């Protein structure tokens, strides 16, 4: 598929990487609009094709008392308002077959979480909506195995698949990115590097995932150098108090500088 097929996406002729960026979870309307406004301003200036990211619910939590969302319909309506207010496409996760059609009424890209990417019924349900399906590579899967997830989308009658690498488990409490997998997976579909989730430190004894946000630029730079099609970055204006994944998010104030440097690297790489 062509990036230009996504409704409302801009700057598709800029030869830049595209960007999926926003908060981990939709915590409320004001926070979503505040983050979207900032990212839209930056990506417009840098001519980066942009998709606003926000989870309408968080089903995969370590503890039963962890934040899961503000209500499905309420969060999905906020995603729609972001799209209408800033004229940008949106992406959200789905976790159950019944989520696919429901979320597809509000967003432009349906994301399959890494832990669920082998769930055939879920992948097929997403593909059958006609939306782009962003398949997050399981932390437990090889790059080569992702061709089967992409094939499920195709067998369901769609060519609209992306693959997102969000790191691979290294021991019990760390993640690594194997950049050898990027050219492998690009044979199957456009590849996105999930910079922030790749820096998670899961399985902490407190039941709250840790992270290494100090390494965000290192991983992002390596992804651009290795020709990823897109980048995935979660950001927040107050990561310390974010309701989900704050430990590995990029502070919103640091986003413009990072993207400016990454665009410069992209121009250099494509000049060779």
NULUM-311862 format. One record per residue: residue number from 1; x, y, z of N, C-alpha, C, O in turn; residue in three letters. Coordinates in steps of 0.001 Angstrom, whole numbers, plus 500000, padded with zeros to 6 digits. Layout:
REC,num,n.u,n.v,n.w,ca.u,ca.v,ca.w,c.u,c.v,c.w,o.u,o.v,o.w,residu
REC,NUM,X,Y,Z,X,Y,Z,X,Y,Z,X,Y,Z,ALA
...
! end
This chain:
REC,num,n.u,n.v,n.w,ca.u,ca.v,ca.w,c.u,c.v,c.w,o.u,o.v,o.w,residu
REC,1,500833,498804,500000,500000,500000,500000,500868,501246,500000,502033,501202,500397,UNK
REC,2,500306,502340,499560,500987,503621,499580,500551,504416,500807,499384,504380,501196,UNK
REC,3,501481,505120,501404,501173,505922,502581,500069,506930,502287,499262,507258,503155,UNK
REC,4,500048,507406,501067,499070,508416,500677,497633,507895,500693,496691,508683,500611,UNK
REC,5,497456,506572,500797,496113,505991,500855,495438,506240,502196,494221,506088,502304,UNK
REC,6,496202,506620,503225,495625,506858,504548,494938,508220,504556,495553,509217,504179,UNK
REC,7,493696,508281,504973,492990,509572,504999,493726,510601,505850,494237,510282,506923,UNK
REC,8,493773,511831,505364,494286,512995,506084,495805,513025,506265,496323,513995,506818,UNK
REC,9,496532,512007,505823,497980,512049,506034,498611,513049,505071,498172,513193,503930,UNK
REC,10,499632,513727,505542,500257,514806,504779,501754,514546,504590,502332,513662,505221,UNK
REC,11,502362,515338,503706,503810,515314,503479,504306,513958,502976,505436,513568,503269,UNK
REC,12,503484,513248,502232,503888,511914,501771,504953,511972,500680,505563,510954,500357,UNK
REC,13,505178,513148,500114,506211,513277,499079,507508,513875,499619,508389,514252,498845,UNK
REC,14,507628,513965,500945,508799,514612,501532,510014,513698,501635,511110,514152,501963,UNK
REC,15,509822,512409,501353,510902,511422,501471,511402,511291,502913,512540,510883,503142,UNK
REC,16,510557,511634,503870,510871,511435,505278,510327,510097,505756,509483,509492,505095,UNK
REC,17,510811,509635,506904,510129,508561,507614,508761,509088,508045,508582,510298,508180,UNK
REC,18,507795,508194,508263,506535,508643,508843,506557,508381,510347,507403,507638,510844,UNK
REC,19,505624,508996,511062,505673,508988,512518,504329,508628,513120,503307,509226,512781,UNK
REC,20,504333,507644,514020,503202,507350,514888,503594,507858,516266,504566,507376,516847,UNK
REC,21,502854,508821,516795,503307,509488,518015,502123,510027,518803,501159,510543,518238,UNK
REC,22,502219,509896,520115,501186,510397,521010,501352,509737,522368,502377,509106,522627,UNK
REC,23,500370,509870,523228,500472,509263,524552,500252,507758,524491,499704,507244,523516,UNK
REC,24,500674,507062,525522,500395,505629,525583,498891,505402,525599,498360,504653,524779,UNK
REC,25,498212,506048,526528,496768,505876,526680,496062,507219,526668,496627,508237,527069,UNK
REC,26,494833,507210,526207,494006,508411,526263,493542,508590,527710,492756,507794,528223,UNK
REC,27,494034,509638,528353,493694,509904,529755,492562,510924,529881,491933,511039,530933,UNK
REC,28,492310,511658,528804,491284,512689,528811,491393,513529,527554,492382,513440,526827,UNK
REC,29,490382,514344,527296,490353,515139,526073,491422,516222,526064,492122,516385,525065,UNK
REC,30,491558,516950,527137,492504,518064,527169,493926,517595,526924,494658,518211,526149,UNK
REC,31,494331,516496,527586,495703,516018,527407,495941,515531,525980,497011,515767,525419,UNK
REC,32,494958,514856,525390,495119,514362,524023,495250,515518,523038,496108,515488,522155,UNK
REC,33,494407,516532,523183,494465,517674,522275,495753,518473,522460,496323,518977,521492,UNK
REC,34,496203,518584,523697,497441,519320,523978,498640,518641,523318,499477,519304,522705,UNK
REC,35,498717,517328,523448,499827,516595,522848,499733,516636,521328,500731,516875,520648,UNK
REC,36,498537,516403,520797,498360,516406,519345,498737,517754,518728,499396,517807,517689,UNK
REC,37,498318,518828,519369,498611,520160,518837,500116,520377,518704,500586,520908,517698,UNK
REC,38,500855,519969,519706,502313,520134,519691,502959,519284,518609,503812,519761,517861,UNK
REC,39,502548,518021,518527,503178,517125,517552,502809,517533,516132,503654,517471,515239,UNK
REC,40,501579,517944,515908,501178,518406,514579,502003,519619,514163,502427,519713,513011,UNK
REC,41,502230,520535,515077,503036,521722,514769,504451,521336,514352,504988,521862,513377,UNK
REC,42,505043,520420,515096,506423,519996,514808,506508,519255,513485,507370,519550,512658,UNK
REC,43,505611,518288,513282,505684,517473,512067,505329,518289,510823,505826,518004,509733,UNK
REC,44,504481,519291,510977,504180,520163,509838,505419,520961,509434,505718,521113,508249,UNK
REC,45,506130,521464,510438,507342,522231,510177,508413,521380,509497,509111,521847,508596,UNK
REC,46,508536,520124,509939,509589,519241,509439,509135,518380,508256,509918,517599,507715,UNK
REC,47,507874,518527,507860,507296,517754,506754,507411,516245,506987,507879,515501,506126,UNK
REC,48,506980,515822,508153,506950,514407,508513,505504,513917,508426,504633,514485,509085,UNK
REC,49,505224,512885,507636,503875,512310,507634,503535,511797,509039,504318,511066,509645,UNK
REC,50,502365,512186,509547,502090,511972,510960,500738,511292,511200,499725,511640,510595,UNK
REC,51,500765,510299,512118,499563,509621,512594,499539,509757,514118,500486,509347,514789,UNK
REC,52,498467,510327,514667,498348,510463,516123,498045,509107,516745,497154,508387,516295,UNK
REC,53,498803,508769,517792,498652,507486,518470,498088,507666,519869,498516,508549,520612,UNK
REC,54,497115,506816,520226,496607,506792,521589,495779,505541,521793,494917,505235,520969,UNK
REC,55,496017,504811,522868,495251,503594,523153,493929,503962,523816,493909,504711,524793,UNK
REC,56,492813,503432,523284,491522,503741,523895,491288,502900,525148,490454,503243,525986,UNK
REC,57,492030,501795,525270,492039,501038,526518,493343,500254,526586,493977,499992,525564,UNK
REC,58,493729,499891,527783,494949,499130,528005,494558,497799,528654,494253,497742,529845,UNK
REC,59,494573,496748,527863,494137,495446,528366,495275,494648,529000,495040,493789,529849,UNK
REC,60,496503,494935,528585,497649,494164,529079,498331,494929,530213,499196,495771,529971,UNK
REC,61,497942,494634,531429,498487,495302,532603,499073,494277,533561,498586,493149,533647,UNK
REC,62,500109,494664,534272,500738,493750,535219,499855,493493,536438,499819,492383,536968,UNK
REC,63,499139,494540,536877,498345,494430,538102,496892,494800,537822,496605,495588,536921,UNK
REC,64,495996,494236,538590,494576,494483,538378,494191,495924,538706,493170,496420,538229,UNK
REC,65,495012,496602,539527,494702,497983,539885,495367,498993,538952,495284,500197,539197,UNK
REC,66,496027,498526,537885,496654,499437,536923,495592,500118,536066,494513,499567,535847,UNK
REC,67,495903,501308,535588,494989,502078,534741,494707,501336,533444,495637,500892,532771,UNK
REC,68,493444,501196,533088,493069,500536,531840,492342,501450,530866,492211,501111,529690,UNK
REC,69,491867,502604,531329,491209,503518,530408,490114,504323,531068,489773,504117,532233,UNK
REC,70,489567,505253,530287,488523,506145,530802,487140,505738,530302,486156,506443,530525,UNK
REC,71,487078,504601,529627,485834,504147,528997,486029,504094,527495,486510,505051,526889,UNK
REC,72,485654,502970,526893,485953,502750,525480,485387,503837,524569,486126,504460,523807,UNK
REC,73,484094,504061,524647,483472,505024,523738,483975,506439,523980,484182,507199,523034,UNK
REC,74,484170,506792,525241,484674,508128,525570,486055,508355,524952,486315,509405,524365,UNK
REC,75,486935,507362,525088,488294,507495,524548,488283,507502,523026,489022,508267,522407,UNK
REC,76,487454,506657,522415,487379,506622,520956,486839,507937,520397,487280,508392,519342,UNK
REC,77,485895,508541,521096,485380,509843,520658,486459,510921,520750,486483,511844,519936,UNK
REC,78,487338,510809,521722,488450,511754,521830,489404,511577,520649,489887,512559,520086,UNK
REC,79,489672,510337,520278,490520,510086,519109,489898,510699,517854,490597,511287,517029,UNK
REC,80,488591,510557,517720,487915,511170,516573,488040,512692,516626,488252,513334,515597,UNK
REC,81,487910,513268,517813,488008,514724,517932,489412,515209,517581,489566,516251,516943,UNK
REC,82,490436,514463,517991,491808,514809,517605,491926,514839,516082,492488,515772,515510,UNK
REC,83,491389,513808,515437,491462,513724,513976,490751,514884,513312,491266,515468,512358,UNK
REC,84,489567,515222,513811,488785,516295,513207,489376,517673,513504,489329,518568,512660,UNK
REC,85,489930,517838,514700,490470,519136,515095,491740,519485,514335,491935,520626,513917,UNK
REC,86,492607,518481,514161,493923,518748,513569,494095,518159,512171,495163,518273,511569,UNK
REC,87,493030,517525,511655,493052,516975,510301,494200,515984,510122,494967,516062,509162,UNK
REC,88,494297,515052,511068,495323,514015,511019,494685,512643,511188,493624,512532,511802,UNK
REC,89,495314,511593,510653,494832,510233,510908,495207,509786,512322,496059,510393,512971,UNK
REC,90,494564,508726,512783,494800,508226,514132,494977,506715,514132,494536,506019,513219,UNK
REC,91,495637,506224,515186,495862,504784,515364,495595,504426,516817,495920,505191,517724,UNK
REC,92,494999,503252,517031,494781,502756,518383,494917,501243,518406,494780,500588,517372,UNK
REC,93,495190,500681,519592,495293,499233,519765,493912,498601,519852,492956,499230,520304,UNK
REC,94,493819,497356,519417,492639,496550,519706,493095,495248,520364,494208,494779,520124,UNK
REC,95,492228,494669,521194,492626,493488,521964,491693,492307,521788,492074,491169,522061,UNK
REC,96,490477,492563,521335,489484,491513,521134,488867,491669,519754,488863,492756,519177,UNK
REC,97,488343,490556,519232,487720,490598,517906,486641,491669,517846,486514,492369,516842,UNK
REC,98,485866,491799,518913,484780,492780,518926,485289,494221,518889,484539,495131,518535,UNK
REC,99,486565,494437,519252,487138,495783,519213,487360,496283,517789,487352,497490,517543,UNK
REC,100,487558,495356,516852,488003,495748,515515,487002,496670,514833,487350,497782,514435,UNK
REC,101,485764,496213,514697,484766,497025,514021,484429,498272,514820,484187,499338,514255,UNK
REC,102,484415,498127,516146,484109,499276,516999,485137,500384,516822,484773,501539,516605,UNK
REC,103,486420,500041,516912,487471,501046,516785,487569,501585,515366,487893,502756,515164,UNK
REC,104,487289,500731,514378,487400,501145,512976,486446,502281,512624,486664,502988,511641,UNK
REC,105,485402,502460,513409,484466,503556,513173,485049,504909,513581,484506,505959,513236,UNK
REC,106,486160,504871,514319,486722,506112,514866,488134,506419,514379,488516,507588,514330,UNK
REC,107,488932,505388,514011,490343,505607,513695,490685,505078,512309,489875,504418,511659,UNK
REC,108,491903,505383,511873,492338,505033,510523,493271,503824,510470,493382,503166,509436,UNK
REC,109,493938,503537,511582,494870,502409,511651,494557,501609,512907,494411,502172,513992,UNK
REC,110,494453,500286,512753,494233,499395,513893,495542,498692,514223,496185,498113,513348,UNK
REC,111,495921,498745,515465,497200,498178,515897,496972,496890,516690,496150,496845,517606,UNK
REC,112,497711,495856,516323,497651,494586,517037,498814,494544,518021,499971,494578,517601,UNK
REC,113,498533,494471,519324,499623,494447,520311,500552,493247,520116,500156,492205,519593,UNK
REC,114,501788,493430,520550,502812,492407,520327,502432,491056,520914,502659,490023,520286,UNK
REC,115,501856,491052,522112,501491,489787,522742,500368,489067,522007,500147,487878,522235,UNK
REC,116,499648,489775,521122,498469,489220,520473,498649,489006,518977,497696,488634,518292,UNK
REC,117,499841,489230,518459,500015,489250,517011,499856,487874,516372,499692,487778,515155,UNK
REC,118,499902,486808,517168,499657,485469,516626,498184,485060,516703,497822,483963,516277,UNK
REC,119,497339,485934,517245,495913,485622,517390,495213,485795,516045,494877,486910,515646,UNK
REC,120,495003,484701,515365,494490,484741,513991,493165,485479,513885,493011,486337,513017,UNK
REC,121,492211,485166,514744,490893,485806,514640,490985,487315,514792,490263,488055,514124,UNK
REC,122,491876,487774,515671,492026,489213,515891,492627,489892,514671,492140,490937,514239,UNK
REC,123,493680,489307,514113,494333,489881,512924,493363,489907,511749,493284,490903,511031,UNK
REC,124,492634,488827,511553,491674,488755,510446,490556,489780,510629,490159,490445,509672,UNK
REC,125,490051,489908,511851,488989,490886,512105,489460,492303,511795,488711,493101,511232,UNK
REC,126,490701,492612,512163,491253,493935,511858,491364,494145,510347,490990,495197,509828,UNK
REC,127,491881,493136,509650,492056,493254,508202,490717,493426,507491,490625,494162,506509,UNK
REC,128,489689,492756,507979,488388,492787,507311,487679,494136,507442,486697,494387,506743,UNK
REC,129,488165,495001,508325,487585,496350,508423,488009,497230,507255,487384,498257,506989,UNK
REC,130,489067,496832,506560,489598,497657,505477,490587,498704,505935,491134,499439,505113,UNK
REC,131,490828,498787,507239,491790,499743,507773,493216,499184,507639,493410,497980,507471,UNK
REC,132,494198,500073,507718,495590,499629,507823,495742,498858,509128,495202,499267,510156,UNK
REC,133,496472,497745,509095,496710,496931,510284,498192,497016,510642,499053,496581,509876,UNK
REC,134,498475,497574,511802,499850,497686,512272,500145,496503,513191,499633,496441,514309,UNK
REC,135,500955,495579,512730,501264,494345,513441,502532,494532,514269,503622,494654,513710,UNK
REC,136,502404,494555,515565,503598,494706,516402,504262,493341,516588,503623,492379,517013,UNK
REC,137,505542,493274,516265,506266,492008,516367,506331,491552,517826,506738,492308,518708,UNK
REC,138,505929,490320,518061,506009,489785,519413,507437,489807,519933,508380,489539,519188,UNK
REC,139,507595,490125,521206,508915,490136,521830,509577,488764,521761,510788,488637,521941,UNK
REC,140,508781,487754,521503,509196,486348,521505,509355,485795,520097,509634,484608,519926,UNK
REC,141,509179,486649,519077,509161,486180,517691,510395,486630,516917,510976,487680,517191,UNK
REC,142,510773,485813,515950,511855,486195,515049,511317,487134,513983,510116,487136,513712,UNK
REC,143,512185,487930,513375,511726,488773,512259,511120,487937,511134,510122,488328,510530,UNK
REC,144,511727,486786,510859,511242,485931,509771,509806,485462,510004,509045,485289,509052,UNK
REC,145,509437,485256,511273,508102,484745,511592,507006,485761,511308,505836,485396,511195,UNK
REC,146,507374,487031,511192,506351,488048,510962,505727,487960,509570,504681,488560,509321,UNK
REC,147,506361,487217,508664,505754,487069,507341,504409,486352,507445,503525,486570,506617,UNK
REC,148,504251,485501,508456,502994,484772,508600,501878,485685,509091,500727,485539,508680,UNK
REC,149,502218,486631,509974,501221,487604,510425,500761,488474,509259,499569,488742,509106,UNK
REC,150,501714,488910,508441,501371,489719,507262,500514,488904,506298,499570,489426,505705,UNK
REC,151,500843,487636,506146,500087,486786,505227,498640,486622,505683,497739,486505,504853,UNK
REC,152,498412,486612,506992,497036,486530,507493,496217,487740,507046,495048,487612,506684,UNK
REC,153,496839,488901,507076,496155,490109,506602,495829,489963,505111,494723,490287,504676,UNK
REC,154,496785,489482,504349,496568,489314,502908,495509,488267,502628,494671,488451,501746,UNK
REC,155,495539,487170,503371,494552,486111,503167,493146,486570,503543,492157,486003,503080,UNK
REC,156,493065,487595,504384,491768,488168,504750,491294,489197,503722,490239,489809,503887,UNK
REC,157,492085,489381,502657,491661,490241,501561,492199,491651,501593,491672,492525,500906,UNK
REC,158,493247,491898,502383,493791,493243,502492,495290,493240,502213,495993,492281,502533,UNK
REC,159,495761,494318,501618,497199,494521,501418,497735,495583,502371,498890,495996,502261,UNK
REC,160,496893,496024,503307,497238,497154,504173,497841,496678,505495,497176,496685,506531,UNK
REC,161,499094,496269,505442,499773,495791,506650,501089,496514,506858,501837,496768,505913,UNK
REC,162,501355,496836,508102,502661,497317,508533,503186,496362,509599,502417,495645,510241,UNK
REC,163,504499,496362,509779,505129,495635,510889,505839,496642,511773,506550,497518,511280,UNK
REC,164,505648,496520,513081,506376,497369,514024,507246,496507,514925,506756,495599,515596,UNK
REC,165,508540,496799,514933,509475,496115,515825,509524,496874,517142,509870,498055,517165,UNK
REC,166,509179,496204,518241,509196,496848,519543,510198,496180,520496,510039,496196,521717,UNK
REC,167,511250,495587,519875,512291,494972,520680,512018,493509,520948,510922,493002,520709,UNK
REC,168,513043,492844,521450,512999,491408,521748,513449,491196,523182,514375,491859,523649,UNK
REC,169,512803,490281,523879,513170,490029,525276,514630,489617,525401,515131,488796,524631,UNK
REC,170,515294,490197,526374,516696,489886,526674,516746,489576,528168,516748,490478,529005,UNK
REC,171,516785,488295,528481,516640,487930,529883,515212,488149,530323,514291,488044,529513,UNK
REC,172,515009,488453,531602,513664,488629,532132,513213,490084,532181,512013,490354,532145,UNK
REC,173,514146,491022,532262,513771,492407,532553,514401,493431,531627,514672,494561,532032,UNK
REC,174,514630,493037,530394,515230,493989,529461,514798,493656,528049,514323,492555,527768,UNK
REC,175,514974,494640,527150,514645,494493,525741,515850,494924,524910,516618,495799,525311,UNK
REC,176,516000,494301,523758,517009,494746,522804,516363,494853,521419,515359,494199,521136,UNK
REC,177,516957,495688,520566,516535,495770,519168,517620,495129,518320,518779,495541,518358,UNK
REC,178,517235,494123,517561,518151,493480,516630,517928,494124,515259,516971,493795,514559,UNK
REC,179,518809,495031,514891,518607,495792,513661,518775,494941,512402,518450,495391,511304,UNK
REC,180,519275,493727,512553,519334,492823,511402,517934,492450,510924,517746,492049,509776,UNK
REC,181,516951,492588,511821,515596,492215,511454,514887,493210,510552,513906,492859,509897,UNK
REC,182,515369,494448,510508,514672,495471,509726,514659,495130,508236,513580,495108,507644,UNK
REC,183,515806,494863,507600,515732,494508,506174,514978,493211,505922,514366,493042,504867,UNK
REC,184,515018,492296,506881,514262,491051,506727,512768,491344,506669,512073,490876,505767,UNK
REC,185,512277,492116,507629,510841,492377,507691,510376,493313,506589,509209,493269,506201,UNK
REC,186,511249,494147,506082,510868,495036,504975,510559,494254,503705,509957,494796,502778,UNK
REC,187,510962,492987,503651,510577,492144,502523,509085,491810,502565,508494,491471,501540,UNK
REC,188,508478,491907,503755,507084,491513,503933,506123,492699,503948,504992,492594,503472,UNK
REC,189,506581,493837,504501,505703,495002,504667,506553,496189,505103,507696,495997,505519,UNK
REC,190,506023,497425,505019,506738,498567,505595,507013,498329,507081,506188,497754,507790,UNK
REC,191,508175,498774,507539,508607,498494,508914,508737,499786,509711,509329,500768,509262,UNK
REC,192,508164,499746,510903,508217,500846,511861,509051,500395,513046,508962,499240,513463,UNK
REC,193,509854,501285,513588,510595,500978,514811,509906,501672,515982,509802,502898,516019,UNK
REC,194,509446,500882,516924,508847,501412,518148,509975,501735,519113,510473,500867,519831,UNK
REC,195,510361,502986,519113,511540,503407,519870,511316,503284,521377,512172,502764,522094,UNK
REC,196,510183,503755,521849,509996,503844,523299,509695,502495,523945,510213,502207,525024,UNK
REC,197,508861,501654,523305,508610,500340,523893,509841,499442,523834,509983,498527,524645,UNK
REC,198,510724,499697,522883,511965,498924,522810,512875,499185,524003,513831,498447,524242,UNK
REC,199,512569,500232,524739,513387,500599,525895,512693,500288,527216,513103,500772,528271,UNK
REC,200,511643,499479,527151,510991,499043,528378,511891,498096,529174,512747,497403,528624,UNK
REC,201,511666,498093,530466,512274,497094,531356,511120,496431,532107,510740,496864,533195,UNK
REC,202,510568,495369,531505,509354,494757,532042,509635,493834,533231,510779,493621,533632,UNK
REC,203,508540,493297,533774,508603,492272,534821,509259,492750,536106,509903,491968,536805,UNK
REC,204,509101,494024,536417,509637,494526,537677,508811,493986,538849,507613,493735,538713,UNK
REC,205,509461,493814,539987,508789,493209,541141,507629,494060,541656,506710,493539,542288,UNK
REC,206,507669,495373,541386,506598,496255,541835,505351,496150,540956,504296,496678,541306,UNK
REC,207,505473,495470,539815,504346,495357,538907,504153,496565,538027,503102,496715,537404,UNK
REC,208,505151,497435,537961,505127,498614,537095,506358,498558,536200,507483,498480,536692,UNK
REC,209,506146,498597,534894,507246,498474,533945,508202,499658,534033,507776,500809,534117,UNK
REC,210,509506,499359,534013,510518,500399,533992,510913,500736,532569,510315,500239,531614,UNK
REC,211,511941,501596,532426,512364,501965,531084,513650,502762,531075,514170,503151,532121,UNK
REC,212,514161,502999,529860,515405,503746,529666,515181,504897,528676,515686,504836,527555,UNK
REC,213,514449,505929,529054,514202,507031,528123,515469,507773,527707,515483,508459,526685,UNK
REC,214,516523,507638,528490,517792,508269,528119,518378,507688,526836,519267,508288,526232,UNK
REC,215,517884,506520,526416,518409,505869,525218,517518,506072,523994,517777,505491,522940,UNK
REC,216,516472,506888,524120,515534,507067,523013,516236,507558,521752,516015,507015,520670,UNK
REC,217,517076,508574,521879,517723,509112,520674,518683,508098,520056,518794,508020,518832,UNK
REC,218,519365,507334,520874,520293,506316,520360,519561,505306,519485,519998,505003,518375,UNK
REC,219,518444,504788,519992,517689,503786,519241,517055,504406,517999,517073,503801,516927,UNK
REC,220,516500,505599,518136,515848,506254,516999,516841,506540,515882,516544,506311,514709,UNK
REC,221,518013,507037,516240,519040,507309,515227,519410,506032,514475,519533,506036,513250,UNK
REC,222,519583,504951,515213,519961,503683,514577,518859,503196,513644,519141,502631,512587,UNK
REC,223,517608,503415,514033,516514,503019,513161,516505,503790,511858,516316,503201,510793,UNK
REC,224,516705,505092,511923,516729,505915,510715,517896,505528,509816,517739,505428,508599,UNK
REC,225,519051,505312,510405,520226,504905,509628,519978,503579,508915,520482,503352,507816,UNK
REC,226,519198,502710,509549,518940,501394,508973,517641,501335,508159,517084,500262,507929,UNK
REC,227,517171,502519,507727,516110,502632,506718,514754,502107,507146,514048,501501,506340,UNK
REC,228,514371,502327,508406,512992,502021,508764,512065,502958,507999,512426,504095,507697,UNK
REC,229,510893,502478,507696,509921,503317,507003,509284,504335,507939,508951,505450,507535,UNK
REC,230,509120,503933,509197,508464,504817,510153,509019,504658,511554,509714,503688,511858,UNK
REC,231,508703,505620,512398,509078,505575,513810,507813,505679,514663,506846,506346,514295,UNK
REC,232,507848,505010,515794,506762,505023,516772,507365,505555,518069,508302,504972,518614,UNK
REC,233,506819,506662,518554,507351,507291,519764,506195,507718,520643,505334,508486,520215,UNK
REC,234,506171,507221,521877,505166,507700,522823,505716,508903,523577,506873,508916,523998,UNK
REC,235,504864,509916,523741,505300,511162,524358,504209,511709,525268,503030,511390,525114,UNK
REC,236,504623,512532,526211,503701,513088,527201,504347,514345,527767,505573,514435,527840,UNK
REC,237,503531,515316,528166,504082,516540,528764,504449,516348,530231,505075,517220,530835,UNK
REC,238,504060,515205,530808,504389,514909,532202,504557,513398,532368,503733,512755,533019,UNK
REC,239,505619,512823,531785,505782,511372,531823,505757,510775,533223,505259,509666,533412,UNK
REC,240,506283,511488,534197,506336,510954,535561,504955,510671,536124,504794,509818,536997,UNK
REC,241,503951,511393,535619,502595,511216,536119,501647,510634,535066,500430,510630,535256,UNK
REC,242,502205,510145,533962,501371,509483,532954,500771,508215,533555,501382,507573,534410,UNK
REC,243,499584,507868,533106,498883,506734,533697,499327,505389,533135,498929,504343,533647,UNK
REC,244,500153,505407,532081,500651,504163,531492,501970,504425,530785,502097,505383,530022,UNK
REC,245,502946,503571,531044,504246,503583,530344,505037,504877,530478,505832,505209,529599,UNK
REC,246,504832,505603,531557,505575,506846,531737,507070,506652,531837,507841,507546,531485,UNK
REC,247,507493,505479,532319,508921,505242,532563,509754,505188,531298,510971,505358,531365,UNK
REC,248,509138,504957,530142,509937,504880,528915,509485,505893,527860,509897,505806,526703,UNK
REC,249,508642,506851,528252,508156,507852,527296,509123,509020,527133,509928,509315,528016,UNK
REC,250,509020,509674,525983,509789,510885,525707,509006,512093,526214,507805,512209,525971,UNK
REC,251,509685,512982,526912,509023,514216,527330,508702,515038,526091,509540,515191,525203,UNK
REC,252,507488,515565,526036,507030,516311,524868,507957,517473,524523,508105,517819,523351,UNK
REC,253,508574,518070,525524,509476,519203,525273,510709,518799,524479,511360,519648,523871,UNK
REC,254,511034,517522,524479,512240,517046,523796,511970,516528,522384,512896,516133,521676,UNK
REC,255,510712,516529,521982,510372,515898,520706,510893,516682,519502,511429,516079,518572,UNK
REC,256,510751,518000,519494,511146,518766,518314,512640,518642,518030,513039,518452,516881,UNK
REC,257,513457,518747,519057,514898,518615,518858,515264,517242,518312,516081,517121,517399,UNK
REC,258,514648,516209,518883,514928,514843,518415,514529,514675,516955,515326,514184,516155,UNK
REC,259,513321,515069,516596,512867,514881,515224,513672,515721,514237,513909,515288,513109,UNK
REC,260,514089,516905,514645,514916,517747,513772,516221,517040,513431,516659,517044,512281,UNK
REC,261,516830,516441,514432,518089,515717,514196,517854,514454,513364,518676,514115,512513,UNK
REC,262,516750,513762,513599,516461,512544,512845,516170,512847,511380,516565,512082,510500,UNK
REC,263,515485,513952,511111,515235,514344,509724,516551,514648,509012,516721,514297,507845,UNK
REC,264,517476,515295,509708,518789,515586,509116,519535,514289,508796,520164,514171,507745,UNK
REC,265,519459,513327,509701,520099,512031,509458,519451,511340,508269,520144,510769,507428,UNK
REC,266,518135,511388,508195,517415,510770,507083,517866,511354,505750,518085,510614,504791,UNK
REC,267,518004,512674,505685,518443,513307,504433,519847,512842,504041,520139,512618,502866,UNK
REC,268,520704,512704,505047,522055,512245,504765,522050,510818,504263,522722,510506,503280,UNK
REC,269,521302,509944,504922,521262,508537,504547,520731,508374,503115,521282,507604,502328,UNK
REC,270,519662,509101,502788,519064,508932,501453,519897,509588,500362,519613,509409,499178,UNK
REC,271,520909,510337,500740,521772,510973,499724,522822,510010,499198,523447,510276,498171,UNK
REC,272,523023,508906,499883,524059,507952,499450,523559,507115,498269,524288,506259,497767,UNK
! end
